[in-house]
Amino acid sequence: MTTSTPALIDLTEQDLPRIRDLIETVWFSVTPGKTLQHLDEELDLRHARAVPRPGGSPLPGEAAGAAPLLGLYSAFDLGLTIPAARGGLTRVPMDGLTMVSVHPDGRRQGVLRRMMTDHLHRVHERGEAAIAGLHASEPAIYGRFGYGHASAEAKLVVGRGTTLTAPPALTAEAEQIRTHVVDLDTEEALAAVHRTHLACAAATLGAVTRPASMEQSWFAFRDHPEARGGKEPSRVMFARRGEELTGYAVFRRESKWDDAQPAGEVSVGELAAVDQASVLALARRLVDMDLTGRTVFWSRPADDPLAWWAGGPRSSGMRVFDALWIRLVDLPRALSERGYAEGAPLDLVLQVQDEVCPWNAGRWRLQVDADGSASVTSTDADADLVAPVAALGAAYLGGRTLLAQVPTLGVQEQTPGAVRALSRAMRADLDPVPAIGF
């Protein structure tokens, strides 16, 4: 790390031009029509921090004024649905790291490590969340800061008119679900999406929830007419049982023609529901829209029933990617907030390795009772297993087993059977859904 790298600074509205310049330089992607006001509404400046460039005088070719930023990060106050005791689900706070950016002139100077350490230490000091999460633009980066890959997401491509074959009872239930489509970019629609989003997340392992403060300004729902070109404005399809909203799908169509035949594409960016009947009802409409040739479902679970209704992974063109990466910031609280398998009491000692958050490092006694509730306390007893903190993050949602982290992240067993026992205790019945983008 370069010792001359300046200390991180808080950011205000006056820094928005510098923030925009850095983001556009790092990501080399410009959204036509996006203003500084849009950027201000889409950021939570309370959690935004930056590394200024040393000195401050303009370099050759730079305009006069405040020096460019070398690095930037921000975060959102999100929620995460995790396993609970007695086989249920519970929602806990999660700090969602976003917009991590290092200027090309700041690379290989310790800027990223300074920002990551600053972020995790600030999360710990605030004490609002025991875990942090992120989406990795490049998956090789964040493991070295203690993040573990906790959930996967699938992209499905389904041809128009594909028959979605579900069990008769589920099909009958789906036929009672009604759907309707409205423009997304209205106050009423965005409010309805947020209400339904929270209801769906309460019933869905791995779901990440947006903060209420961004109900009307979530960046992924922003529609900039200059940027979308020939695509239609974003729309939302709601599913309802009677007057109750039971699911929604945010989508956009793009008109295409192939030798005078309609070949438009429906791109479904977000689909959530409180039950599988609502998923089926939404999906059946989305795969059979006029003047289209295919429907692309983004961010679906790796073992998605939708893929099997369409004939399986090959028939649905499935491709799988990493989704949410989880980092335990307050380890004893994080491990005690989630539930474990019922009927298998557990009492073992974990020796945790954590260089970035040293308060997590050491030996912890994890005791799980018969209903799956846990307590975690510091101890000097001999360890039953040794694990890097990233391995516990990877297994946190129950979709990836701790046993699988032995060859990948170096979990070490000290007491025979200890890794298998904890692995089974942390495993969930269903794979978690992928997180929304943030």
Backbone hydrogen bonds in HBPLUS format (Angstrom, degrees):
<---DONOR---> <-ACCEPTOR-->    atom                        ^
c    i                          cat <-CA-CA->   ^        H-A-AA   ^      H-
h    n   atom  resd res      DA  || num        DHA   H-A  angle D-A-AA Bond
n    s   type  num  typ     dist DA aas  dist angle  dist       angle   num
A0005-THR N   A0002-THR O   3.17 MM   3  5.81 169.4  2.19 120.0 122.8     1
A0009-ILE N   A0050-ALA O   2.81 MM  41  5.40 155.1  1.87 150.7 159.1     2
A0050-ALA N   A0009-ILE O   3.01 MM  41  5.40 153.8  2.08 147.0 155.2     3
A0015-ASP N   A0012-THR O   2.92 MM   3  5.47 154.8  1.99 114.1 122.1     4
A0016-LEU N   A0013-GLU O   3.14 MM   3  5.41 168.8  2.16 112.2 115.5     5
A0018-ARG N   A0015-ASP O   2.97 MM   3  5.33 116.0  2.39 109.0 124.5     6
A0019-ILE N   A0015-ASP O   2.89 MM   4  6.15 155.2  1.95 156.2 164.3     7
A0020-ARG N   A0016-LEU O   2.86 MM   4  6.05 167.8  1.87 157.7 159.9     8
A0021-ASP N   A0017-PRO O   2.97 MM   4  6.15 160.5  2.01 145.2 150.9     9
A0022-LEU N   A0018-ARG O   2.99 MM   4  6.17 161.0  2.03 147.1 151.6    10
A0023-ILE N   A0019-ILE O   2.97 MM   4  6.18 170.8  1.97 157.4 160.0    11
A0024-GLU N   A0020-ARG O   2.96 MM   4  6.08 168.6  1.97 155.2 158.3    12
A0025-THR N   A0021-ASP O   2.97 MM   4  6.07 143.3  2.11 140.1 150.4    13
A0026-VAL N   A0022-LEU O   2.84 MM   4  6.03 165.3  1.87 159.5 162.6    14
A0027-TRP N   A0023-ILE O   2.92 MM   4  5.86 168.7  1.93 152.1 155.8    15
A0028-PHE N   A0024-GLU O   2.98 MM   4  4.98 119.6  2.35 117.8 128.5    16
A0034-LYS N   A0031-THR O   3.17 MM   3  5.73 160.6  2.21 140.8 140.5    17
A0039-LEU N   A0035-THR O   3.07 MM   4  6.44 159.9  2.11 147.2 152.4    18
A0040-ASP N   A0036-LEU O   2.88 MM   4  6.11 155.3  1.95 146.5 153.0    19
A0041-GLU N   A0037-GLN O   3.00 MM   4  6.25 154.7  2.07 148.4 154.6    20
A0042-GLU N   A0038-HIS O   3.00 MM   4  6.22 137.5  2.19 145.8 157.8    21
A0042-GLU N   A0039-LEU O   3.19 MM   3  5.12 129.1  2.47  93.2 106.6    22
A0043-LEU N   A0039-LEU O   3.10 MM   4  6.20 121.6  2.46 143.9 156.6    23
A0047-HIS N   A0044-ASP O   2.96 MM   3  5.88 155.3  2.02 126.8 131.8    24
A0048-ALA N   A0045-LEU O   3.34 MM   3  4.77 156.2  2.40  90.2  97.2    25
A0049-ARG N   A0073-TYR O   2.95 MM  24  5.63 158.0  2.00 155.8 162.2    26
A0073-TYR N   A0049-ARG O   2.98 MM  24  5.63 150.9  2.06 162.4 165.6    27
A0051-VAL N   A0071-GLY O   2.91 MM  20  4.87 156.9  1.97 123.3 128.6    28
A0070-LEU N   A0051-VAL O   2.72 MM  19  5.39 152.5  1.79 162.1 171.7    29
A0071-GLY N   A0051-VAL O   3.30 MM  20  4.87 147.2  2.41 132.5 134.3    30
A0062-GLU N   A0059-LEU O   2.91 MM   3  5.48 162.3  1.94 148.3 148.0    31
A0103-HIS N   A0070-LEU O   2.74 MM  33  4.99 167.1  1.76 142.6 147.2    32
A0072-LEU N   A0101-SER O   2.87 MM  29  5.17 144.3  1.99 149.0 154.4    33
A0101-SER N   A0072-LEU O   2.85 MM  29  5.17 162.7  1.88 156.5 158.6    34
A0074-SER N   A0098-THR O   2.99 MM  24  5.32 160.0  2.03 160.4 156.4    35
A0098-THR N   A0074-SER O   2.89 MM  24  5.32 166.4  1.90 141.4 138.2    36
A0076-PHE N   A0096-GLY O   2.88 MM  20  4.94 143.7  2.01 126.2 137.6    37
A0096-GLY N   A0076-PHE O   2.89 MM  20  4.94 171.5  1.89 155.6 155.1    38
A0078-LEU N   A0094-MET O   2.89 MM  16  5.07 150.1  1.98 170.6 167.5    39
A0094-MET N   A0078-LEU O   2.84 MM  16  5.07 161.4  1.87 134.6 131.7    40
A0079-GLY N   A0209-THR O   3.22 MM 130  4.88 149.3  2.32 127.8 133.5    41
A0209-THR N   A0079-GLY O   2.90 MM 130  4.88 156.3  1.95 128.5 135.6    42
A0080-LEU N   A0092-VAL O   2.85 MM  12  5.41 150.7  1.93 153.8 163.6    43
A0092-VAL N   A0080-LEU O   2.88 MM  12  5.41 160.0  1.92 147.6 150.4    44
A0081-THR N   A0207-ALA O   2.98 MM 126  5.37 153.3  2.05 150.6 158.9    45
A0206-GLY N   A0081-THR O   2.87 MM 125  5.17 161.9  1.90 141.4 144.4    46
A0082-ILE N   A0090-THR O   2.78 MM   8  5.54 162.1  1.81 169.8 169.5    47
A0090-THR N   A0082-ILE O   3.00 MM   8  5.54 155.8  2.06 155.2 161.1    48
A0339-GLY N   A0083-PRO O   2.76 MM 256  5.18 154.5  1.82 111.9 117.7    49
A0084-ALA N   A0088-GLY O   2.85 MM   4  4.82 156.4  1.91 128.7 122.3    50
A0088-GLY N   A0085-ALA O   3.42 MM   3  6.01 170.3  2.43 114.8 117.5    51
A0086-ARG N   A0371-ASP O   2.88 MM 285  5.32 147.7  1.99 166.9 174.2    52
A0095-ASP N   A0131-ILE O   3.15 MM  36  6.51 169.3  2.16 147.2 147.3    53
A0133-GLY N   A0095-ASP O   2.87 MM  38  6.20 156.5  1.93 153.6 155.0    54
A0097-LEU N   A0133-GLY O   2.91 MM  36  6.15 144.8  2.03 170.9 177.6    55
A0106-GLY N   A0103-HIS O   2.70 MM   3  5.06 157.4  1.75 117.2 125.4    56
A0114-ARG N   A0110-GLY O   3.02 MM   4  6.13 157.0  2.07 146.4 153.1    57
A0115-MET N   A0111-VAL O   2.99 MM   4  6.26 158.3  2.04 151.8 157.4    58
A0116-MET N   A0112-LEU O   2.86 MM   4  6.09 167.4  1.88 160.5 163.7    59
A0117-THR N   A0113-ARG O   2.97 MM   4  5.98 166.6  1.99 149.7 153.6    60
A0118-ASP N   A0114-ARG O   2.97 MM   4  6.02 159.4  2.02 142.9 149.4    61
A0119-HIS N   A0115-MET O   2.85 MM   4  6.01 163.2  1.88 151.2 155.8    62
A0120-LEU N   A0116-MET O   3.06 MM   4  6.25 175.2  2.06 153.5 153.9    63
A0121-HIS N   A0117-THR O   2.99 MM   4  6.06 160.4  2.03 150.6 156.4    64
A0122-ARG N   A0118-ASP O   2.97 MM   4  6.08 153.1  2.04 147.4 154.9    65
A0123-VAL N   A0119-HIS O   2.94 MM   4  6.23 154.9  2.01 152.6 159.9    66
A0124-HIS N   A0120-LEU O   3.07 MM   4  6.26 158.6  2.12 142.9 148.4    67
A0125-GLU N   A0121-HIS O   2.92 MM   4  6.15 155.1  1.98 144.5 151.5    68
A0126-ARG N   A0122-ARG O   2.94 MM   4  6.13 156.7  1.99 150.2 155.3    69
A0127-GLY N   A0123-VAL O   3.12 MM   4  6.31 152.9  2.20 144.9 152.1    70
A0329-VAL N   A0130-ALA O   2.80 MM 199  5.25 150.8  1.88 141.8 148.0    71
A0330-ASP N   A0130-ALA O   3.00 MM 200  4.65 163.4  2.03 129.5 129.7    72
A0132-ALA N   A0327-ARG O   2.85 MM 195  5.05 156.7  1.90 146.9 154.7    73
A0327-ARG N   A0132-ALA O   2.76 MM 195  5.05 153.4  1.83 157.3 156.7    74
A0134-LEU N   A0325-TRP O   3.01 MM 191  5.33 142.2  2.16 141.6 151.2    75
A0325-TRP N   A0134-LEU O   2.95 MM 191  5.33 159.9  2.00 161.2 166.0    76
A0141-ILE N   A0138-GLU O   3.19 MM   3  6.08 171.1  2.20 133.6 134.6    77
A0145-PHE N   A0142-TYR O   3.01 MM   3  5.32 158.4  2.06 109.6 116.6    78
A0147-TYR N   A0142-TYR O   3.35 MM   5  5.73 161.1  2.39 144.6 140.0    79
A0146-GLY N   A0143-GLY O   3.05 MM   3  5.24 161.2  2.09 113.6 114.1    80
A0148-GLY N   A0326-ILE O   2.82 MM 178  5.35 163.3  1.85 144.9 148.3    81
A0326-ILE N   A0148-GLY O   2.84 MM 178  5.35 155.6  1.90 155.3 151.6    82
A0150-ALA N   A0324-LEU O   2.87 MM 174  5.72 149.8  1.96 150.8 160.8    83
A0151-SER N   A0324-LEU O   3.34 MM 173  5.31 142.6  2.49 144.5 144.9    84
A0323-ALA N   A0151-SER O   2.83 MM 172  5.34 147.2  1.93 155.8 146.9    85
A0153-GLU N   A0321-PHE O   2.87 MM 168  5.33 164.4  1.90 147.3 152.1    86
A0321-PHE N   A0153-GLU O   2.74 MM 168  5.33 162.5  1.77 161.4 167.7    87
A0154-ALA N   A0300-ARG O   2.61 MM 146  4.86 156.3  1.66 142.0 149.5    88
A0300-ARG N   A0154-ALA O   2.93 MM 146  4.86 171.0  1.94 144.2 145.7    89
A0155-LYS N   A0319-ARG O   2.78 MM 164  5.23 154.6  1.84 151.6 160.5    90
A0319-ARG N   A0155-LYS O   3.08 MM 164  5.23 142.2  2.23 138.0 148.7    91
A0156-LEU N   A0297-PHE O   2.90 MM 141  5.03 165.7  1.92 148.5 152.6    92
A0297-PHE N   A0156-LEU O   2.81 MM 141  5.03 156.8  1.87 148.0 155.0    93
A0157-VAL N   A0316-SER O   2.70 MM 159  5.26 165.0  1.73 150.2 151.2    94
A0158-VAL N   A0295-THR O   2.89 MM 137  5.25 170.5  1.90 157.1 158.5    95
A0295-THR N   A0158-VAL O   2.76 MM 137  5.25 159.7  1.80 153.6 160.5    96
A0162-THR N   A0159-GLY O   3.17 MM   3  5.69 151.2  2.25 139.3 136.7    97
A0160-ARG N   A0293-GLY O   2.98 MM 133  5.08 157.8  2.03 122.9 119.1    98
A0161-GLY N   A0287-VAL O   2.77 MM 126  5.92 161.2  1.80 155.3 161.5    99
A0165-THR N   A0309-TRP O   2.91 MM 144  4.71 151.9  1.99 133.9 125.7   100
A0170-LEU N   A0167-PRO O   3.06 MM   3  5.42 116.0  2.49 108.2 123.1   101
A0171-THR N   A0167-PRO O   2.89 MM   4  6.12 161.1  1.93 160.5 166.8   102
A0172-ALA N   A0168-PRO O   2.88 MM   4  6.08 160.7  1.92 152.9 157.5   103
A0173-GLU N   A0169-ALA O   3.08 MM   4  6.30 152.2  2.16 140.5 148.0   104
A0174-ALA N   A0170-LEU O   2.86 MM   4  6.11 155.3  1.92 149.8 156.7   105
A0175-GLU N   A0171-THR O   3.02 MM   4  6.26 143.1  2.16 145.7 155.2   106
A0176-GLN N   A0173-GLU O   3.10 MM   3  5.46 155.0  2.16 107.2 115.0   107
A0177-ILE N   A0174-ALA O   3.01 MM   3  5.24 157.7  2.06 107.7 114.9   108
A0178-ARG N   A0240-ARG O   3.01 MM  62  5.36 167.2  2.02 161.8 159.2   109
A0240-ARG N   A0178-ARG O   2.80 MM  62  5.36 149.7  1.89 157.0 164.4   110
A0180-HIS N   A0238-PHE O   3.07 MM  58  5.50 145.4  2.20 143.1 152.6   111
A0238-PHE N   A0180-HIS O   2.85 MM  58  5.50 156.2  1.91 166.3 165.5   112
A0182-VAL N   A0236-VAL O   3.01 MM  54  5.64 159.5  2.05 156.4 161.9   113
A0236-VAL N   A0182-VAL O   2.94 MM  54  5.64 167.8  1.96 168.3 171.7   114
A0184-LEU N   A0234-SER O   3.19 MM  50  5.76 169.8  2.20 134.7 132.6   115
A0186-THR N   A0184-LEU O   2.82 MM   2  5.77 141.0  1.97 103.4  93.6   116
A0190-LEU N   A0186-THR O   3.02 MM   4  6.18 170.7  2.03 157.8 160.3   117
A0191-ALA N   A0187-GLU O   3.06 MM   4  6.15 153.3  2.13 142.3 149.6   118
A0192-ALA N   A0188-GLU O   3.01 MM   4  6.22 155.9  2.07 145.9 152.5   119
A0193-VAL N   A0189-ALA O   2.85 MM   4  6.10 154.6  1.92 150.7 158.1   120
A0194-HIS N   A0190-LEU O   3.03 MM   4  6.23 157.9  2.08 143.0 148.4   121
A0195-ARG N   A0191-ALA O   3.07 MM   4  6.35 162.5  2.10 150.0 154.1   122
A0196-THR N   A0192-ALA O   3.02 MM   4  6.18 165.5  2.04 149.3 153.4   123
A0197-HIS N   A0193-VAL O   2.72 MM   4  5.80 153.0  1.79 149.3 158.2   124
A0198-LEU N   A0194-HIS O   3.05 MM   4  6.27 157.1  2.10 151.4 154.5   125
A0199-ALA N   A0195-ARG O   3.17 MM   4  6.45 158.9  2.22 144.5 150.4   126
A0200-CYS N   A0196-THR O   2.85 MM   4  6.03 161.7  1.88 156.2 160.8   127
A0201-ALA N   A0197-HIS O   3.01 MM   4  6.12 159.1  2.06 144.4 150.4   128
A0202-ALA N   A0198-LEU O   3.15 MM   4  6.31 146.1  2.27 143.4 150.9   129
A0203-ALA N   A0200-CYS O   3.08 MM   3  5.53 147.4  2.19 109.3 118.4   130
A0204-THR N   A0201-ALA O   3.15 MM   3  4.94 170.9  2.15 108.1 109.5   131
A0207-ALA N   A0204-THR O   3.25 MM   3  5.76 164.5  2.27 133.5 134.6   132
A0433-VAL N   A0205-LEU O   2.85 MM 228  6.26 164.8  1.88 159.2 154.4   133
A0214-MET N   A0211-PRO O   3.04 MM   3  5.68 161.7  2.08 117.3 122.9   134
A0215-GLU N   A0212-ALA O   3.13 MM   3  5.22 159.8  2.17 117.1 114.8   135
A0217-SER N   A0214-MET O   3.18 MM   3  4.95 148.1  2.29  96.2 105.7   136
A0221-PHE N   A0218-TRP O   3.00 MM   3  5.64 152.4  2.08 119.6 127.8   137
A0222-ARG N   A0219-PHE O   3.18 MM   3  5.24 157.1  2.24 103.4 110.4   138
A0227-ALA N   A0224-HIS O   2.81 MM   3  5.37 140.8  1.97 118.5 130.1   139
A0228-ARG N   A0224-HIS O   3.21 MM   4  6.45 144.2  2.35 155.4 165.5   140
A0231-LYS N   A0228-ARG O   3.14 MM   3  5.56 163.3  2.17 135.8 134.9   141
A0232-GLU N   A0253-ARG O   3.22 MM  21  5.93 174.3  2.22 174.2 175.8   142
A0235-ARG N   A0251-PHE O   2.88 MM  16  5.50 172.5  1.89 168.4 170.5   143
A0251-PHE N   A0235-ARG O   2.90 MM  16  5.50 162.5  1.93 149.6 155.6   144
A0237-MET N   A0249-ALA O   2.84 MM  12  5.11 160.1  1.88 145.0 150.8   145
A0249-ALA N   A0237-MET O   2.82 MM  12  5.11 136.0  2.01 137.9 151.2   146
A0239-ALA N   A0247-GLY O   2.89 MM   8  4.89 164.7  1.91 131.6 130.0   147
A0246-THR N   A0239-ALA O   2.78 MM   7  5.44 159.2  1.82 132.6 139.8   148
A0241-ARG N   A0244-GLU O   2.82 MM   3  5.28 152.2  1.90 155.3 159.6   149
A0244-GLU N   A0241-ARG O   3.14 MM   3  5.28 153.2  2.21 128.2 124.7   150
A0274-VAL N   A0246-THR O   2.89 MM  28  5.51 157.6  1.94 155.7 155.7   151
A0248-TYR N   A0272-ALA O   2.94 MM  24  5.72 153.8  2.00 159.7 165.5   152
A0272-ALA N   A0248-TYR O   3.04 MM  24  5.72 159.9  2.08 161.2 167.5   153
A0250-VAL N   A0270-GLU O   2.79 MM  20  5.23 157.8  1.84 154.9 161.9   154
A0269-GLY N   A0250-VAL O   2.94 MM  19  5.80 130.1  2.19 148.3 163.2   155
A0252-ARG N   A0267-SER O   3.00 MM  15  5.37 141.6  2.15 136.6 148.5   156
A0267-SER N   A0252-ARG O   2.86 MM  15  5.37 176.5  1.86 157.0 158.2   157
A0254-GLU N   A0265-GLU O   2.89 MM  11  5.31 148.4  1.99 146.7 156.9   158
A0265-GLU N   A0254-GLU O   2.99 MM  11  5.31 153.6  2.06 145.0 151.7   159
A0263-ALA N   A0256-LYS O   2.80 MM   7  4.96 168.2  1.81 139.1 135.0   160
A0258-ASP N   A0261-GLN O   2.78 MM   3  5.05 164.6  1.80 149.6 153.2   161
A0261-GLN N   A0258-ASP O   2.96 MM   3  5.05 148.9  2.06 103.5 113.5   162
A0264-GLY N   A0291-LEU O   3.19 MM  27  5.91 142.5  2.34 125.5 129.3   163
A0293-GLY N   A0264-GLY O   2.60 MM  29  5.32 166.1  1.62 149.7 145.3   164
A0266-VAL N   A0294-ARG O   3.06 MM  28  6.46 160.7  2.10 150.2 156.4   165
A0296-VAL N   A0266-VAL O   2.74 MM  30  6.08 167.6  1.75 172.6 176.9   166
A0268-VAL N   A0296-VAL O   2.80 MM  28  6.01 178.7  1.80 173.0 173.4   167
A0298-TRP N   A0268-VAL O   3.04 MM  30  6.03 173.0  2.05 161.5 162.6   168
A0279-VAL N   A0275-ASP O   3.35 MM   4  6.76 151.9  2.44 140.8 148.6   169
A0280-LEU N   A0276-GLN O   2.93 MM   4  6.15 162.7  1.96 151.5 155.2   170
A0281-ALA N   A0277-ALA O   2.99 MM   4  6.22 158.5  2.04 144.7 150.5   171
A0282-LEU N   A0278-SER O   3.00 MM   4  6.14 163.9  2.03 149.4 153.2   172
A0283-ALA N   A0279-VAL O   2.88 MM   4  6.01 169.6  1.89 154.9 158.4   173
A0284-ARG N   A0280-LEU O   2.96 MM   4  6.04 159.5  2.01 150.6 155.2   174
A0286-LEU N   A0282-LEU O   3.03 MM   4  6.28 159.2  2.08 152.0 158.6   175
A0287-VAL N   A0283-ALA O   3.02 MM   4  6.16 144.0  2.15 153.8 160.2   176
A0288-ASP N   A0285-ARG O   3.21 MM   3  5.40 162.3  2.24 108.5 112.7   177
A0307-ALA N   A0304-ASP O   3.09 MM   3  5.52 129.2  2.36 109.0 119.9   178
A0308-TRP N   A0305-PRO O   3.02 MM   3  5.10 115.4  2.46  96.5 112.4   179
A0309-TRP N   A0305-PRO O   2.77 MM   4  6.08 150.9  1.86 156.3 165.7   180
A0310-ALA N   A0306-LEU O   3.11 MM   4  6.31 140.4  2.27 140.1 149.9   181
A0312-GLY N   A0307-ALA O   2.77 MM   5  5.16 155.7  1.83 143.2 138.5   182
A0311-GLY N   A0308-TRP O   3.08 MM   3  4.95 158.9  2.13  99.5 106.0   183
A0316-SER N   A0312-GLY O   3.04 MM   4  6.22 142.4  2.18 153.4 164.8   184
A0318-MET N   A0313-PRO O   2.99 MM   5  5.04 173.7  1.99 151.7 152.5   185
A0317-GLY N   A0314-ARG O   3.19 MM   3  5.15 166.0  2.21 104.7 108.1   186
A0334-ALA N   A0330-ASP O   2.86 MM   4  5.96 165.7  1.88 162.7 167.6   187
A0335-LEU N   A0331-LEU O   2.97 MM   4  6.09 169.1  1.98 161.9 163.5   188
A0336-SER N   A0332-PRO O   3.12 MM   4  6.15 142.5  2.27 136.8 146.4   189
A0337-GLU N   A0333-ARG O   2.90 MM   4  5.99 131.7  2.14 146.7 159.0   190
A0340-TYR N   A0372-GLY O   2.92 MM  32  4.37 144.4  2.05 121.2 131.5   191
A0341-ALA N   A0425-ALA O   2.90 MM  84  4.68 144.0  2.03 122.5 133.9   192
A0343-GLY N   A0370-ALA O   2.68 MM  27  4.64 170.1  1.69 147.5 146.4   193
A0346-LEU N   A0368-VAL O   2.90 MM  22  4.81 157.1  1.96 130.9 137.3   194
A0368-VAL N   A0346-LEU O   2.76 MM  22  4.81 164.5  1.78 140.6 145.3   195
A0348-LEU N   A0366-LEU O   3.10 MM  18  5.57 160.3  2.14 150.0 153.9   196
A0366-LEU N   A0348-LEU O   2.86 MM  18  5.57 160.8  1.89 172.7 177.1   197
A0384-ASP N   A0349-VAL O   2.79 MM  35  5.20 162.0  1.82 136.3 142.5   198
A0385-LEU N   A0349-VAL O   3.36 MM  36  6.85 145.2  2.49 160.7 165.8   199
A0350-LEU N   A0364-TRP O   2.78 MM  14  5.20 163.5  1.81 156.6 156.0   200
A0364-TRP N   A0350-LEU O   2.77 MM  14  5.20 156.1  1.82 149.9 158.1   201
A0351-GLN N   A0385-LEU O   2.91 MM  34  6.24 159.5  1.95 156.7 163.0   202
A0387-ALA N   A0351-GLN O   2.92 MM  36  6.30 160.2  1.96 159.8 164.4   203
A0352-VAL N   A0362-GLY O   2.77 MM  10  5.40 160.4  1.80 165.0 160.6   204
A0362-GLY N   A0352-VAL O   3.14 MM  10  5.40 158.5  2.19 143.5 144.1   205
A0353-GLN N   A0387-ALA O   2.99 MM  34  6.18 155.1  2.05 140.2 144.2   206
A0389-VAL N   A0353-GLN O   3.02 MM  36  5.88 151.4  2.10 166.4 157.5   207
A0360-ASN N   A0357-CYS O   2.96 MM   3  5.91 167.3  1.98 131.9 135.7   208
A0361-ALA N   A0358-PRO O   3.09 MM   3  5.17 138.4  2.27 100.6 112.0   209
A0379-THR N   A0363-ARG O   3.15 MM  16  5.64 153.8  2.22 137.7 135.9   210
A0365-ARG N   A0377-THR O   2.70 MM  12  5.26 166.6  1.71 167.1 166.5   211
A0377-THR N   A0365-ARG O   3.09 MM  12  5.26 154.4  2.16 137.7 145.0   212
A0367-GLN N   A0375-SER O   2.99 MM   8  5.38 170.3  2.00 160.5 163.7   213
A0375-SER N   A0367-GLN O   2.92 MM   8  5.38 145.5  2.04 145.9 157.0   214
A0369-ASP N   A0373-SER O   2.93 MM   4  5.65 157.4  1.98 160.0 165.8   215
A0372-GLY N   A0369-ASP O   3.05 MM   3  5.51 164.2  2.08 117.7 122.2   216
A0414-GLN N   A0384-ASP O   2.82 MM  30  4.81 157.1  1.88 131.3 131.8   217
A0415-THR N   A0384-ASP O   2.94 MM  31  4.74 151.4  2.03 137.9 130.3   218
A0386-VAL N   A0412-GLN O   2.75 MM  26  4.98 161.5  1.79 148.8 155.1   219
A0412-GLN N   A0386-VAL O   2.79 MM  26  4.98 169.2  1.80 152.8 156.6   220
A0391-ALA N   A0388-PRO O   2.99 MM   3  5.63 141.5  2.15 116.9 126.1   221
A0393-GLY N   A0389-VAL O   3.16 MM   4  6.52 148.1  2.27 145.6 154.9   222
A0394-ALA N   A0390-ALA O   2.93 MM   4  6.17 153.5  2.00 147.2 153.8   223
A0395-ALA N   A0391-ALA O   3.17 MM   4  6.37 146.3  2.29 139.6 147.7   224
A0396-TYR N   A0393-GLY O   3.26 MM   3  4.99 155.2  2.32  97.5 104.8   225
A0398-GLY N   A0395-ALA O   3.09 MM   3  5.37 145.4  2.21 108.1 118.6   226
A0428-ALA N   A0398-GLY O   2.99 MM  30  4.43 177.8  1.99 114.9 115.3   227
A0404-ALA N   A0401-THR O   3.19 MM   3  5.34 132.3  2.43  96.7 108.2   228
A0405-GLN N   A0402-LEU O   2.92 MM   3  5.20 148.9  2.01 106.1 116.1   229
A0406-VAL N   A0403-LEU O   3.25 MM   3  5.68 166.7  2.27 110.7 114.5   230
A0409-LEU N   A0405-GLN O   2.85 MM   4  5.05 154.8  1.92 124.8 133.3   231
A0410-GLY N   A0405-GLN O   3.03 MM   5  6.40 113.2  2.49 153.2 166.5   232
A0411-VAL N   A0405-GLN O   3.41 MM   6  5.97 171.0  2.42 118.9 121.4   233
A0418-ALA N   A0415-THR O   3.02 MM   3  5.64 163.5  2.05 148.6 149.0   234
A0421-ALA N   A0417-GLY O   3.02 MM   4  6.08 157.8  2.07 147.6 154.1   235
A0422-LEU N   A0418-ALA O   3.07 MM   4  6.28 168.1  2.09 152.9 155.1   236
A0423-SER N   A0419-VAL O   2.83 MM   4  5.89 156.9  1.88 149.9 157.7   237
A0424-ARG N   A0420-ARG O   2.96 MM   4  6.12 161.4  1.99 149.9 153.3   238
A0425-ALA N   A0421-ALA O   3.05 MM   4  6.23 151.4  2.14 141.1 149.5   239
A0426-MET N   A0422-LEU O   2.99 MM   4  6.17 144.0  2.13 148.4 156.2   240
A0427-ARG N   A0423-SER O   3.16 MM   4  6.21 127.3  2.45 139.3 152.1   241
